[in-house]
Amino acid sequence: MPWINWLLLVAVLTLVLTFRSSAALAYAFGMAVTGTITITTLLFFYVVRYQWRRPWWIVAPGAAFLLTVDLLFFAANLTKLVSGAWLPLLIAIVAFTVMTTWQKGRELVTRQRQRAEGQLQPFVDQLHAMKPPLRRVPGTAVFLNRGKATASLAMRANVEHNQVLHKHVLILAIETMPVPHVPAAERIAVDDLGYRDDRIVHVTARFGYMDQQNVPGLLPLIRQADIETPLDDDKLSYFLSRIELVRGNAPGMSRWRKHLFVATSRITADAAEYFQLSPDRTVVMGSRIEL
């Protein structure tokens, strides 16, 4: 995001103009280094205990020794608090507040969104049980979804409000794996959702965290999977679900944190641009969630 570079520029210029010399800046640097070392030690022993499953009698002595040394260095730098060491503490508090607010807000939004979406498999079963059958219009619709547990909000809105569904439907979920790259042979997994002749298919696409998440680039791989839904580029449309967040009286978060969460949610990357979707083939269908 280009605005991050401008934000870094402003931050660097602010530091230079505030501290004026490297000697003054050293006070803030010492606090930042010792604080980072202490946090790293805490995280390391958290992994040792809860990820590696080492017993307490092994973890506690090592953690006590290293944390004692780290905290002594950290405490020594507290004497320079008024001389500039306050800056990294302020940055840490702001970053911690923003990240924890974002995490809590996403939990609340996800909970409400799951209730609005409903489960995917019962929704597909409901489509088959409709009398008279739902009208199917020409073309192929690709609904981007968060996973396979719930139905896409855009797909549900298309059925409930427009009373139609495309002749061919592809529900696409993107997963980011904890590896740099995922081979093309392991990229996609296809599920017909229990019906082989309804032309509704769910595809899970797996990417590494360094892979470029190009959705149109997945189409050749999906065609090779011999799915029941043909992907005709001339009659293909992408459907995205966009959530509009509004502040309300729902419990779970204080009012000032709701303001902060809504503000940060507005600077997230555009999904169509991120997945490299063609603008003239992308339809965005919105929904509102009140916090």
C-alpha positions in Angstrom: 0.0 0.0 0.0 1.7 3.2 -1.1 0.4 5.3 1.8 2.5 3.2 4.1 5.7 4.6 2.5 4.4 8.2 3.1 3.5 7.3 6.7 7.1 6.0 7.2 8.5 9.2 5.7 6.5 11.4 8.0 7.5 9.2 11.0 11.2 9.4 10.2 11.1 13.2 9.7 9.2 13.6 12.9 11.9 11.6 14.8 14.7 13.6 13.2 13.1 17.0 14.0 12.1 15.9 17.5 15.4 14.4 18.8 17.7 16.6 16.6 20.8 14.4 17.4 21.8 10.7 17.4 22.8 11.0 21.1 19.2 12.0 22.1 17.8 9.3 19.9 19.9 6.7 21.7 17.7 6.9 24.7 14.7 5.9 22.7 16.7 3.2 20.8 17.9 1.6 24.1 14.3 1.3 25.4 13.2 -0.2 22.0 16.0 -2.8 21.9 15.6 -3.9 25.5 11.8 -4.0 25.2 12.0 -6.1 22.0 14.4 -8.5 23.7 12.1 -9.0 26.6 9.0 -9.6 24.4 11.0 -12.0 22.2 12.0 -14.0 25.3 8.4 -14.2 26.5 7.2 -15.3 23.1 9.9 -17.9 22.8 9.0 -19.6 26.1 5.3 -19.4 25.2 6.1 -21.4 22.1 8.3 -23.8 24.1 5.4 -24.4 26.6 2.3 -24.4 24.4 3.6 -25.4 20.9 6.5 -27.7 21.8 4.6 -29.0 24.9 7.7 -28.9 27.2 6.9 -29.4 30.9 6.9 -26.5 33.4 9.9 -27.8 35.3 12.0 -27.3 32.1 10.5 -24.0 31.0 10.4 -22.1 34.3 14.1 -22.1 35.2 15.2 -21.0 31.8 12.5 -18.3 31.5 13.2 -17.0 35.0 17.0 -16.7 34.3 16.7 -15.0 30.9 13.8 -12.7 31.9 15.7 -11.6 35.0 18.6 -10.4 32.8 16.3 -8.8 30.2 14.2 -7.0 32.8 17.3 -5.6 34.4 18.4 -4.0 31.2 14.8 -2.8 30.6 14.6 -1.3 34.0 17.9 0.5 33.5 16.6 2.2 30.4 13.5 3.4 32.4 15.7 6.1 33.9 15.8 7.8 30.5 12.0 7.8 30.2 11.6 11.6 30.2 14.7 12.0 27.9 13.1 10.1 24.9 12.5 6.6 26.1 8.8 7.4 26.2 8.6 7.3 22.4 8.9 3.5 21.8 6.6 2.9 24.8 4.0 5.2 23.2 4.4 3.5 19.8 4.0 0.1 21.5 0.9 1.1 23.3 -0.7 2.6 20.2 0.2 -0.5 18.1 -1.0 -2.9 20.8 -4.3 -1.0 21.1 -4.9 -1.0 17.4 -4.1 -4.7 16.9 -6.1 -5.9 19.9 -9.0 -3.7 18.8 -8.8 -5.1 15.3 -8.7 -8.7 16.6 -11.7 -8.2 18.9 -13.7 -6.4 16.2 -13.0 -9.2 13.7 -14.3 -11.8 16.2 -17.5 -9.8 16.6 -18.0 -9.3 12.9 -17.2 -12.9 12.1 -19.8 -14.1 14.6 -22.5 -11.9 13.2 -21.5 -12.6 9.6 -21.7 -16.4 10.2 -25.2 -15.9 11.5 -26.2 -13.9 8.4 -24.5 -16.3 6.0 -25.8 -19.6 7.4 -24.2 -23.0 6.7 -23.3 -23.8 3.1 -24.5 -27.4 2.8 -28.0 -26.8 4.2 -28.3 -23.8 1.8 -27.4 -26.0 -1.2 -29.9 -28.6 0.0 -32.5 -25.9 0.3 -31.9 -24.9 -3.3 -32.5 -28.5 -4.4 -35.8 -28.7 -2.4 -37.3 -25.5 -3.8 -40.7 -25.9 -5.5 -40.9 -24.7 -8.2 -37.1 -24.9 -8.9 -35.1 -21.8 -8.8 -34.6 -20.1 -12.1 -31.1 -20.5 -13.6 -29.9 -17.7 -15.8 -27.2 -18.1 -18.5 -23.5 -17.6 -17.6 -21.0 -18.6 -14.9 -20.9 -17.0 -11.5 -17.8 -17.2 -9.3 -18.7 -16.4 -5.7 -15.6 -15.6 -3.5 -16.2 -16.9 0.0 -14.2 -17.2 3.2 -14.4 -21.0 3.4 -16.6 -24.0 3.0 -18.5 -23.8 6.3 -20.8 -20.9 5.4 -22.6 -19.7 2.3 -21.5 -16.6 0.4 -23.5 -13.5 1.4 -23.6 -12.5 -2.3 -24.9 -15.9 -3.4 -27.6 -15.9 -0.7 -28.6 -12.3 -1.6 -28.8 -13.3 -5.2 -31.2 -16.1 -4.4 -33.3 -14.4 -1.8 -33.7 -11.0 -3.5 -33.3 -11.7 -7.2 -34.8 -15.2 -7.1 -32.3 -16.4 -9.6 -29.0 -18.3 -9.8 -26.6 -18.6 -12.7 -26.6 -21.8 -14.7 -23.1 -22.6 -13.5 -21.9 -21.6 -10.0 -18.4 -21.8 -8.7 -17.9 -21.0 -5.0 -14.2 -20.2 -4.5 -12.5 -20.0 -1.1 -8.9 -18.7 -0.7 -6.7 -20.2 2.0 -3.2 -18.8 2.9 -1.0 -21.6 4.0 1.9 -21.2 6.5 4.5 -21.9 3.8 6.1 -19.6 1.3 4.8 -21.3 -1.8 2.2 -24.0 -2.7 3.0 -26.1 -5.8 0.4 -25.9 -8.7 -0.4 -29.6 -8.3 -1.6 -28.9 -4.7 -3.2 -25.6 -5.4 -6.9 -26.5 -5.7 -9.3 -28.9 -4.1 -12.8 -29.5 -5.6 -16.0 -30.5 -3.8 -19.3 -31.1 -5.6 -21.2 -30.5 -2.3 -23.0 -33.8 -2.6 -24.7 -33.2 -6.0 -23.0 -34.2 -9.2 -25.6 -32.6 -11.6 -26.6 -29.3 -10.1 -23.6 -27.4 -11.7 -22.7 -25.9 -8.2 -19.1 -26.6 -7.2 -16.9 -25.5 -4.3 -13.2 -25.0 -5.0 -10.6 -24.3 -2.3 -7.5 -22.5 -3.6 -4.4 -22.7 -1.5 -1.6 -20.1 -1.7 1.6 -19.7 0.2 2.1 -16.4 2.0 4.6 -15.3 -0.8 2.4 -16.4 -3.7 0.5 -13.9 -5.7 -3.3 -14.5 -5.2 -4.4 -14.2 -8.8 -7.9 -15.5 -9.0 -8.3 -15.4 -12.8 -4.9 -17.2 -13.0 -6.7 -20.2 -11.2 -9.1 -20.8 -14.1 -6.8 -23.0 -16.2 -6.1 -25.2 -13.1 -9.8 -25.4 -12.3 -10.6 -26.4 -15.9 -8.1 -29.2 -15.7 -9.9 -30.6 -12.6 -12.8 -31.8 -14.8 -15.5 -30.1 -12.8 -19.2 -30.0 -13.8 -19.1 -26.2 -14.2 -17.6 -25.0 -17.5 -15.6 -21.8 -17.2 -16.4 -19.7 -20.3 -14.5 -16.5 -20.0 -17.0 -14.6 -22.1 -19.9 -15.3 -19.7 -18.1 -15.3 -16.4 -18.8 -12.9 -13.5 -17.2 -12.5 -10.1 -19.3 -11.8 -7.1 -17.8 -10.3 -3.9 -19.5 -9.8 -0.5 -18.7 -6.4 1.1 -19.5 -5.7 4.7 -20.4 -2.1 5.8 -19.7 -1.7 9.5 -21.8 0.8 11.5 -21.5 1.7 15.1 -24.4 0.6 17.3 -25.3 -0.6 20.8 -24.2 -4.2 20.4 -22.3 -5.5 23.5 -18.7 -6.8 23.4 -16.7 -3.6 22.7 -16.5 -0.2 24.2 -17.7 2.8 22.1 -14.2 4.3 21.5 -12.9 0.9 20.4 -15.8 0.6 17.9 -14.9 4.0 16.5 -11.2 2.8 16.1 -12.2 -0.5 14.5 -14.6 1.0 12.0 -11.9 3.6 11.1 -9.2 1.0 10.6 -11.6 -1.2 8.5 -11.9 1.5 6.0 -8.2 1.5 5.0 -8.1 -2.2 4.1 -7.1 -3.2 0.6 -9.8 -3.5 -2.1 -10.7 -7.2 -2.6 -11.2 -6.9 -6.3 -7.9 -5.3 -6.8 -6.1 -7.6 -4.4 -7.4 -10.8 -6.2 -6.7 -9.1 -9.6 -10.4 -9.4 -10.8 -11.5 -7.6 -13.9 -13.5 -4.5 -12.9 -16.0 -4.9 -15.7 -16.7 -8.5 -14.6 -17.0 -8.0 -10.9 -20.2 -7.4 -9.0 -20.1 -6.3 -5.4 -23.0 -7.0 -3.1 -23.0 -5.4 0.3 -24.4 -6.1 3.7 -24.5 -4.1 6.9 -23.3 -5.2 10.3 -24.0 -3.2 13.4 -21.4 -3.4 16.2 
